[in-house]
């Protein structure tokens, strides 16, 4: 498997690189990203082959089919981490919630969010490459709430790896913040910044491509990588659960192999949706990918109008904070796939310089053949949470945005897979308010209230957070990020 660049080649970077090289150095020429040069056609034969396969067997066969340059023993070790999920025989259950609507629950891992699906194995793979090369790596992570805890969990105490994790102070749920600031492993640094997720992500991208920062790391004999979905090492594991979820519907006799479905994805940085897009390209029978947003609905506007317009825009704090993002990095990979490197570079340069670009009518139509989109505000989301609970299903506010998108965008009566990205425990005050009208409840009070109402226990890894000491109290101005990281190293 070879990787090429979304914005073309600058004559300095290699024309093509391997998977392991793309993991270690995820930023390409002109600040672009790496994408697969080609993807294999899996087709119905592959799906039929795995009708009775476990998640790990499916994942391994897909990774081997893609031809990644990672030793088979390392792949086995990485995928074995799924055995630590709630149900080792099925780490991603798919549950019927409405007629034609099925929820793929991606949150049954150690940090109770979908980022575990990719970051658990990714940590093993990257650390293994670093050890094999005898190199030390600094992994940067910018988080809107879920990537941070998952990255810290997978990399803590791993050899040859240190992590600096940036999060927007006040921009995550209390549980997400506690999952980060109570981590005390010596190889982890958690930094709150005065700003929003876009500020954190912009800082990450700037540091990844900064000659002075990279030179400072080289002086310390440290190389630089990232745990965000700018890194294809994340995306490759996210393809798997889309295929698994489809096969689950076949196993439940809901569809037959070859029957098309909708994929309904809550979207912030677009990595989850991109995994579905690549699965579709490889032959997964998908009618359309439905993109669900919150009030930060830049993706809804892009897909419905062809305009990516951030002029005068700033991030709005919502009840689904992991999606409080305006600059969605993985849209760039979609642009490349549809329009090629030259046009992608032109569009991304316009966005970076002018905070705006507009697709042509033909380009917009190409986008709309694959994607549909709508957004859900906080009040609507709480309504969907209450409605689902009254019918026996408890979900988080990010999943709720998908129910609105399903009602608005699933125009054909075919089965729809909604991707639930977080457990109810991560956003308990919002859910408690939706269920009983509780206002301004603390996370622990809300957790206990929901647990009692829903007759569901609070998982120990969440309950224990409230008694753990704060090990990472730092909150700084965004201009001080580089200095803080270098001080940590």
C-alpha positions as CSV (number, residue, x, y, z in Angstrom):
1,X,0.0,0.0,0.0
2,X,1.4,3.3,-1.1
3,X,0.4,6.9,-0.1
4,X,0.4,10.1,-2.1
5,X,-0.3,13.7,-1.2
6,X,-3.5,15.7,-1.3
7,X,-1.9,19.0,-2.5
8,X,0.7,17.5,-4.9
9,X,4.4,17.1,-4.3
10,X,6.9,19.9,-3.4
11,X,10.0,18.2,-4.7
12,X,11.2,17.7,-1.1
13,X,8.9,15.0,0.1
14,X,9.0,11.6,-1.5
15,X,6.5,11.1,-4.4
16,X,5.1,7.9,-2.6
17,X,5.6,6.6,0.9
18,X,4.6,3.5,2.8
19,X,1.9,3.1,5.5
20,X,4.5,3.2,8.3
21,X,6.1,6.3,6.9
22,X,2.6,8.0,6.7
23,X,2.0,7.1,10.3
24,X,5.3,8.6,11.5
25,X,5.2,11.8,9.4
26,X,1.5,12.6,8.7
27,X,1.9,16.1,7.2
28,X,2.6,16.1,3.4
29,X,3.8,18.7,0.9
30,X,2.4,22.2,1.2
31,X,0.7,21.3,4.5
32,X,-1.4,18.6,2.9
33,X,-2.3,15.1,4.0
34,X,-1.5,11.6,2.8
35,X,-4.1,9.4,1.1
36,X,-3.9,5.9,-0.4
37,X,-2.7,5.8,-4.0
38,X,-5.2,3.0,-4.6
39,X,-7.7,0.9,-2.6
40,X,-8.5,-2.7,-3.3
41,X,-12.0,-3.8,-4.4
42,X,-13.4,-6.0,-1.6
43,X,-16.8,-6.7,-3.1
44,X,-19.5,-9.2,-2.1
45,X,-17.0,-12.1,-1.9
46,X,-15.1,-10.4,0.9
47,X,-18.4,-9.6,2.8
48,X,-19.7,-13.2,2.3
49,X,-16.3,-14.6,3.5
50,X,-16.7,-12.7,6.8
51,X,-20.3,-13.3,7.6
52,X,-19.3,-15.5,10.6
53,X,-16.0,-13.8,11.4
54,X,-15.1,-12.1,14.7
55,X,-14.3,-8.4,14.6
56,X,-10.6,-9.2,15.0
57,X,-10.6,-11.7,12.1
58,X,-12.4,-9.2,9.8
59,X,-10.0,-6.4,10.8
60,X,-6.9,-8.4,10.2
61,X,-8.0,-9.7,6.8
62,X,-8.8,-6.1,5.7
63,X,-5.4,-4.8,6.9
64,X,-3.6,-7.7,5.2
65,X,-5.6,-7.1,2.0
66,X,-4.6,-3.4,2.1
67,X,-1.0,-4.5,2.3
68,X,0.3,-2.3,5.1
69,X,4.0,-2.7,5.9
70,X,3.4,-3.8,9.5
71,X,4.5,-7.2,10.8
72,X,1.7,-9.7,11.3
73,X,2.6,-10.2,14.9
74,X,2.3,-6.5,15.6
75,X,-1.1,-6.4,13.9
76,X,-2.2,-9.4,16.1
77,X,-1.0,-7.6,19.2
78,X,-2.8,-4.4,18.3
79,X,-6.1,-6.1,17.5
80,X,-5.9,-8.1,20.7
81,X,-6.8,-4.9,22.6
82,X,-10.4,-5.3,21.4
83,X,-10.5,-8.3,23.8
84,X,-10.6,-5.7,26.6
85,X,-13.8,-4.1,25.4
86,X,-17.1,-4.8,27.2
87,X,-17.8,-7.9,25.1
88,X,-14.7,-9.5,23.6
89,X,-16.8,-11.5,21.2
90,X,-18.4,-8.4,19.8
91,X,-16.7,-5.1,20.6
92,X,-19.2,-3.1,18.4
93,X,-22.8,-4.2,19.0
94,X,-25.4,-3.0,16.5
95,X,-28.9,-2.4,18.1
96,X,-32.3,-1.7,16.5
97,X,-33.8,1.5,17.9
98,X,-36.5,2.3,15.3
99,X,-37.9,0.8,12.1
100,X,-35.0,1.0,9.5
101,X,-32.6,2.6,12.1
102,X,-29.9,0.7,13.8
103,X,-27.3,2.1,16.1
104,X,-23.7,0.9,15.9
105,X,-22.3,1.4,19.4
106,X,-18.6,2.3,19.1
107,X,-18.0,3.3,22.7
108,X,-17.5,0.0,24.6
109,X,-13.7,0.5,25.1
110,X,-11.7,1.9,28.0
111,X,-12.5,5.6,27.5
112,X,-16.2,5.1,26.5
113,X,-15.9,6.8,23.2
114,X,-15.4,5.7,19.5
115,X,-11.9,7.0,19.4
116,X,-10.8,3.8,21.2
117,X,-11.7,1.8,18.1
118,X,-8.8,3.4,16.2
119,X,-6.5,4.6,18.9
120,X,-6.2,1.4,20.9
121,X,-4.5,-0.5,18.1
122,X,-2.8,2.6,16.7
123,X,-0.8,3.0,19.9
124,X,0.6,-0.5,19.6
125,X,1.5,0.0,15.9
126,X,3.2,3.3,16.3
127,X,5.2,2.4,19.4
128,X,6.3,-0.8,17.7
129,X,7.6,1.1,14.7
130,X,9.4,3.5,17.0
131,X,11.1,0.7,18.9
132,X,12.0,-1.2,15.7
133,X,13.7,2.0,14.4
134,X,15.3,2.7,17.8
135,X,13.8,6.2,17.7
136,X,12.0,8.4,20.2
137,X,8.7,10.1,19.1
138,X,6.6,12.9,20.3
139,X,3.0,12.4,19.5
140,X,0.8,15.5,19.3
141,X,-2.9,15.3,19.9
142,X,-5.5,18.0,19.7
143,X,-8.9,17.1,21.1
144,X,-12.4,18.3,21.2
145,X,-13.0,15.8,24.0
146,X,-12.7,12.2,22.8
147,X,-9.3,11.9,21.0
148,X,-7.4,13.1,24.0
149,X,-8.5,10.5,26.6
150,X,-8.2,7.7,24.0
151,X,-4.7,8.8,22.9
152,X,-3.5,9.2,26.5
153,X,-4.9,5.8,27.4
154,X,-3.3,3.9,24.5
155,X,0.2,5.6,24.7
156,X,0.7,5.8,28.5
157,X,3.9,4.1,29.6
158,X,4.6,2.8,26.1
159,X,8.3,2.8,25.2
160,X,9.9,5.3,22.8
161,X,6.8,7.5,22.8
162,X,5.8,10.7,24.6
163,X,2.5,12.5,24.1
164,X,1.5,16.2,24.3
165,X,-2.3,16.6,24.3
166,X,-4.0,19.9,23.7
167,X,-7.6,20.5,24.7
168,X,-9.8,23.7,24.8
169,X,-10.2,24.8,28.4
170,X,-14.0,24.8,29.1
171,X,-14.7,23.2,25.7
172,X,-15.1,19.5,26.9
173,X,-17.4,17.8,29.2
174,X,-16.2,17.4,32.9
175,X,-15.8,13.6,32.4
176,X,-13.6,14.1,29.3
177,X,-11.5,16.7,31.1
178,X,-11.0,14.5,34.1
179,X,-10.1,11.6,31.9
180,X,-7.2,13.7,30.6
181,X,-6.0,15.8,33.7
182,X,-5.9,12.8,36.0
183,X,-3.5,10.9,33.8
184,X,-0.1,10.7,35.6
185,X,2.2,8.6,33.4
186,X,5.6,10.3,33.0
187,X,5.4,10.1,29.2
188,X,2.2,12.2,29.0
189,X,1.6,15.9,29.0
190,X,-1.9,17.4,29.0
191,X,-2.2,21.1,28.2
192,X,-5.4,23.1,28.4
193,X,-5.4,26.1,26.1
194,X,-7.5,29.3,26.2
195,X,-9.3,28.9,22.9
196,X,-11.4,26.4,21.0
197,X,-10.7,23.1,19.3
198,X,-9.9,24.8,16.0
199,X,-7.2,26.7,17.8
200,X,-5.8,23.5,19.2
201,X,-5.8,21.8,15.9
202,X,-4.3,24.7,14.1
203,X,-1.5,24.7,16.7
204,X,-0.9,21.0,16.1
205,X,-0.7,21.4,12.3
206,X,1.6,24.4,12.7
207,X,4.0,22.5,15.0
208,X,4.0,19.5,12.7
209,X,5.2,21.6,9.8
210,X,7.3,24.1,11.8
211,X,11.1,23.9,10.8
212,X,12.1,25.5,14.1
213,X,10.0,23.2,16.3
214,X,11.2,20.2,14.4
215,X,14.9,21.4,14.6
216,X,14.4,21.8,18.4
217,X,13.1,18.2,18.6
218,X,16.0,16.9,16.4
219,X,18.5,18.5,18.9
220,X,16.8,16.3,21.5
221,X,16.9,13.3,19.1
222,X,13.1,13.2,19.0
223,X,10.9,12.8,15.9
224,X,7.3,14.1,15.6
225,X,4.0,12.6,14.7
226,X,0.3,13.1,15.6
227,X,-2.6,11.1,17.0
228,X,-5.3,13.2,15.3
229,X,-7.2,11.9,12.3
230,X,-4.8,13.8,10.1
231,X,-2.8,10.6,10.7
232,X,-4.0,7.8,8.4
233,X,-3.1,5.3,11.1
234,X,-6.3,6.4,12.7
235,X,-8.4,6.3,9.6
236,X,-7.4,2.7,8.5
237,X,-8.9,1.3,11.7
238,X,-12.1,3.3,11.3
239,X,-12.8,1.7,8.0
240,X,-13.3,-1.7,9.7
241,X,-16.3,-0.9,11.9
242,X,-18.3,0.3,8.9
243,X,-17.9,-3.1,7.3
244,X,-18.5,-4.9,10.6
245,X,-21.7,-2.9,11.2
246,X,-23.0,-3.8,7.7
247,X,-22.3,-7.5,8.4
248,X,-24.1,-7.3,11.7
249,X,-27.3,-6.3,9.8
250,X,-26.8,-9.3,7.6
251,X,-26.3,-11.5,10.6
252,X,-29.5,-10.2,12.1
253,X,-31.4,-11.0,8.9
254,X,-32.2,-7.4,8.4
255,X,-30.5,-7.1,5.0
256,X,-28.9,-9.5,2.5
257,X,-25.4,-9.1,1.2
258,X,-25.4,-6.6,-1.6
259,X,-28.3,-4.6,-0.3
260,X,-27.6,-0.9,0.1
261,X,-27.8,1.0,3.4
262,X,-27.4,4.6,4.6
263,X,-24.4,5.4,6.9
264,X,-25.5,8.2,9.3
265,X,-22.4,9.8,11.0
266,X,-22.1,12.5,13.6
267,X,-19.3,14.6,12.2
268,X,-16.7,17.0,13.5
269,X,-13.3,16.4,12.0
270,X,-14.8,14.1,9.4
271,X,-12.6,11.0,10.1
272,X,-15.5,8.8,11.0
273,X,-17.3,9.7,7.8
274,X,-14.1,9.3,5.8
275,X,-13.8,5.7,7.1
276,X,-17.3,5.1,5.7
277,X,-16.4,6.7,2.4
278,X,-13.3,4.5,1.9
279,X,-15.4,1.4,2.8
280,X,-17.9,2.5,0.2
281,X,-15.0,2.9,-2.4
282,X,-13.9,-0.6,-1.6
283,X,-17.3,-2.0,-2.3
284,X,-19.4,-1.7,0.8
285,X,-23.0,-1.3,-0.5
286,X,-23.8,2.2,0.6
287,X,-26.6,4.4,-0.9
288,X,-25.3,7.6,0.7
289,X,-23.4,8.8,3.7
290,X,-25.5,11.1,5.9
291,X,-23.5,13.8,7.7
292,X,-25.0,15.0,11.0
293,X,-23.8,18.2,12.6
294,X,-24.7,20.5,15.5
295,X,-25.1,24.3,15.4
296,X,-21.5,24.4,14.1
297,X,-23.0,23.3,10.8
298,X,-20.2,24.2,8.4
299,X,-20.4,20.7,6.9
300,X,-24.1,20.9,6.4
301,X,-23.6,24.1,4.4
302,X,-20.7,22.7,2.4
303,X,-22.6,19.6,1.3
304,X,-25.9,21.4,0.6
305,X,-24.5,24.6,-1.0
306,X,-20.9,23.8,-2.1
307,X,-19.6,26.7,0.0
308,X,-17.1,26.4,2.9
309,X,-17.5,29.8,4.5
310,X,-15.9,30.7,7.8
311,X,-15.9,34.4,7.3
312,X,-17.2,36.0,10.5
313,X,-17.8,32.6,12.0
314,X,-16.6,31.4,15.4
315,X,-17.1,28.1,17.2
316,X,-20.4,27.9,19.2
317,X,-20.4,26.0,22.4
318,X,-23.1,23.3,22.2
319,X,-24.5,20.2,24.0
320,X,-22.5,18.0,21.6
321,X,-19.0,19.5,22.2
322,X,-17.0,16.9,20.4
323,X,-18.4,18.3,17.2
324,X,-17.7,21.9,18.1
325,X,-15.4,22.3,15.1
326,X,-15.4,24.6,12.1
327,X,-12.2,23.4,10.3
328,X,-12.8,19.7,9.5
329,X,-9.4,18.3,8.5
330,X,-10.5,15.2,6.7
331,X,-12.7,17.1,4.2
332,X,-9.4,17.7,2.4
333,X,-9.1,14.0,1.7
334,X,-12.6,14.0,0.2
335,X,-11.7,17.0,-2.0
336,X,-8.7,15.2,-3.3
337,X,-10.6,12.1,-4.1
338,X,-13.2,14.0,-6.1
339,X,-11.2,16.8,-7.7
340,X,-7.5,15.9,-7.6
341,X,-4.4,17.5,-6.0
342,X,-4.2,20.8,-8.0
343,X,-7.8,21.7,-7.2
344,X,-7.5,20.6,-3.6
345,X,-4.4,22.8,-3.0
346,X,-6.3,25.7,-4.6
347,X,-9.3,25.2,-2.3
348,X,-7.3,24.6,0.9
349,X,-5.1,27.7,0.2
350,X,-8.3,29.8,-0.2
351,X,-9.7,28.4,3.1
352,X,-6.4,29.1,4.9
353,X,-6.0,32.6,3.4
354,X,-9.6,33.8,3.1
355,X,-11.6,31.4,5.3
356,X,-13.7,30.6,2.3
357,X,-14.0,28.6,-0.8
358,X,-16.8,27.7,-3.2
359,X,-17.2,24.6,-5.3
360,X,-18.6,24.8,-8.8
361,X,-22.1,23.5,-9.5
362,X,-20.7,20.3,-11.0
363,X,-18.3,19.8,-8.1
364,X,-21.2,20.3,-5.6
365,X,-23.3,17.7,-7.5
366,X,-20.4,15.2,-7.3
367,X,-20.3,15.7,-3.5
368,X,-24.1,15.4,-3.2
369,X,-24.1,12.0,-5.1
370,X,-22.3,10.5,-2.1
371,X,-23.2,12.8,0.9
372,X,-26.4,14.3,2.3
373,X,-26.4,16.5,5.4
374,X,-28.4,18.2,8.1
375,X,-27.8,19.6,11.5
376,X,-29.5,19.4,14.9
377,X,-29.7,22.1,17.6
378,X,-29.4,21.4,21.3
379,X,-33.1,21.5,22.0
380,X,-33.9,19.2,19.1
381,X,-31.2,16.8,20.3
382,X,-32.6,16.7,23.8
383,X,-36.0,15.9,22.3
384,X,-34.5,12.9,20.4
385,X,-32.7,11.7,23.6
386,X,-36.0,11.8,25.6
387,X,-38.0,10.1,22.7
388,X,-35.4,7.3,22.4
389,X,-35.3,6.8,26.2
390,X,-39.1,6.5,26.4
391,X,-38.8,3.7,23.9
392,X,-36.1,2.0,25.8
393,X,-32.8,3.3,24.4
394,X,-30.3,5.6,26.2
395,X,-28.0,7.7,23.9
396,X,-25.7,10.6,24.1
397,X,-26.2,14.1,22.4
398,X,-23.9,13.4,19.5
399,X,-25.8,10.3,18.5
400,X,-29.0,12.3,18.8
401,X,-27.9,14.6,16.0
402,X,-28.0,11.5,13.7
403,X,-31.7,10.9,14.5
404,X,-32.5,14.4,13.2
405,X,-30.4,13.7,10.1
406,X,-32.2,10.4,9.6
407,X,-35.6,12.1,9.7
408,X,-34.5,14.7,7.2
409,X,-32.1,12.9,4.8
410,X,-33.0,9.2,4.7
411,X,-35.4,9.7,1.8
412,X,-35.5,6.1,0.7
413,X,-37.0,3.4,3.0
414,X,-33.8,1.4,3.4
415,X,-31.9,0.4,6.5
416,X,-29.7,3.1,8.2
417,X,-26.7,2.6,10.4
418,X,-26.2,5.4,13.0
419,X,-22.8,5.6,14.6
420,X,-23.0,6.2,18.3
421,X,-19.7,7.8,19.2
422,X,-19.9,8.1,23.0
423,X,-21.5,6.5,26.0
424,X,-24.2,8.4,28.0
425,X,-21.6,8.8,30.9
426,X,-19.5,11.3,28.9
427,X,-22.3,14.0,28.7
428,X,-24.5,13.2,31.7
429,X,-25.7,16.8,32.6
430,X,-27.2,17.2,29.1
431,X,-28.9,13.8,29.2
432,X,-30.2,14.4,32.7
433,X,-31.7,17.7,31.5
434,X,-33.3,15.9,28.5
435,X,-34.8,13.1,30.6
436,X,-36.0,15.0,33.7
437,X,-35.4,18.7,33.3
438,X,-32.5,18.8,35.7
439,X,-30.6,22.1,35.3
440,X,-26.9,22.9,36.2
441,X,-26.3,19.5,37.7
442,X,-22.7,18.4,38.3
443,X,-21.5,15.5,36.3
444,X,-21.4,13.1,39.2
445,X,-25.0,14.1,40.3
446,X,-26.2,13.7,36.8
447,X,-24.5,10.3,36.4
448,X,-26.2,9.1,39.6
449,X,-29.6,10.5,38.5
450,X,-29.4,8.8,35.1
451,X,-28.1,5.6,36.6
452,X,-31.1,5.4,38.9
453,X,-33.7,6.4,36.3
454,X,-32.3,4.1,33.6
455,X,-31.4,1.3,36.0
456,X,-27.9,1.2,34.5
457,X,-24.7,1.1,36.5
458,X,-22.0,3.8,36.1
459,X,-18.9,2.1,34.7
460,X,-16.1,2.0,37.3
461,X,-13.6,3.7,35.0
462,X,-16.0,6.7,35.0
463,X,-17.0,6.7,38.6
464,X,-13.3,6.5,39.8
465,X,-12.4,9.7,37.9
466,X,-14.1,11.9,40.6
467,X,-11.8,10.7,43.3
468,X,-8.5,10.7,41.4
469,X,-6.1,13.6,42.0
470,X,-5.5,16.2,39.3
471,X,-2.0,15.4,37.8
472,X,-2.1,17.8,34.8
473,X,-3.4,21.2,35.9
474,X,-1.7,23.4,33.2
475,X,-3.9,25.9,31.3
476,X,-2.0,28.4,29.1
477,X,-2.4,30.9,26.3
478,X,-2.2,29.3,22.8
479,X,0.9,31.4,22.0
480,X,2.8,29.5,24.8
481,X,2.1,25.9,23.5
482,X,5.5,25.3,21.8
483,X,7.4,26.6,24.9
484,X,5.3,24.4,27.2
485,X,5.9,21.3,25.1
486,X,9.6,21.8,24.8
487,X,9.8,22.3,28.6
488,X,8.0,19.0,29.1
489,X,10.6,17.3,26.8
